[in-house]
Amino acid sequence: MNTKEELINEIEKTPEPFLFEVLDFVRFLKVKSGREKLENAMMSESSLAKDWLRKEEDEAWQSL
C-alpha cells in the first residue's frame, strides 16, 4: 500500500469533526511548499544578480 492509499484509508476511518482539520493541514502544506519555492527563487535571483549585472557579463552576451 502506498502513502496515498494509506492516507485515504486513514481518512475513511477518521471521525467527521476531524476531517476539517485534516483538510486545513493539507492546504497549509501546499501553501508552505509554494512559499518555500518562491523564497528559494528570490534568493537565487538576488545571488545571481551580482554576476548578471556586471559590465563583463553584458559584453559577453552582446554577440549572441
MIMI-901692 format. One line per field, with one value per residue (C-alpha): x, y, z; residue in three letters; residue number from 1. Coordinates in steps of 0.25 Angstrom, whole numbers, always signed. Layout:
<nodes>
u	c(X, ...)
v	c(Y, ...)
w	c(Z, ...)
rest	c(ALA, ...)
nr	c(NUM, ...)
</nodes>
This chain:
<nodes>
u	c(+0, +6, +5, -7, -15, -11, -15, -29, -31, -28, -37, -48, -47, -46, -58, -65, -61, -46, -47, -48, -34, -28, -33, -28, -14, -13, -16, -6, +5, +2, +3, +16, +22, +19, +24, +37, +39, +37, +46, +57, +55, +56, +69, +75, +72, +78, +90, +92, +89, +103, +109, +98, +99, +113, +119, +127, +114, +107, +119, +120, +105, +105, +110, +98)
v	c(+0, +14, +26, +32, +19, +19, +33, +30, +18, +27, +38, +28, +24, +38, +44, +55, +66, +64, +64, +79, +80, +69, +77, +90, +84, +79, +92, +98, +89, +93, +108, +105, +98, +109, +119, +112, +110, +125, +129, +120, +126, +140, +137, +130, +143, +152, +144, +142, +157, +160, +153, +157, +172, +173, +180, +168, +159, +169, +169, +154, +153, +164, +155, +145)
w	c(+0, -4, +4, -3, -1, +14, +15, +8, +17, +30, +25, +23, +38, +43, +50, +42, +52, +50, +35, +34, +42, +32, +20, +26, +29, +15, +9, +19, +14, -1, +3, +11, -1, -11, -2, +0, -15, -17, -6, -12, -26, -20, -12, -25, -33, -23, -22, -37, -40, -35, -47, -57, -54, -57, -70, -73, -74, -83, -92, -93, -97, -107, -119, -116)
rest	c(MET, ASN, THR, LYS, GLU, GLU, LEU, ILE, ASN, GLU, ILE, GLU, LYS, THR, PRO, GLU, PRO, PHE, LEU, PHE, GLU, VAL, LEU, ASP, PHE, VAL, ARG, PHE, LEU, LYS, VAL, LYS, SER, GLY, ARG, GLU, LYS, LEU, GLU, ASN, ALA, MET, MET, SER, GLU, SER, SER, LEU, ALA, LYS, ASP, TRP, LEU, ARG, LYS, GLU, GLU, ASP, GLU, ALA, TRP, GLN, SER, LEU)
nr	c(1, 2, 3, 4, 5, 6, 7, 8, 9, 10, 11, 12, 13, 14, 15, 16, 17, 18, 19, 20, 21, 22, 23, 24, 25, 26, 27, 28, 29, 30, 31, 32, 33, 34, 35, 36, 37, 38, 39, 40, 41, 42, 43, 44, 45, 46, 47, 48, 49, 50, 51, 52, 53, 54, 55, 56, 57, 58, 59, 60, 61, 62, 63, 64)
</nodes>
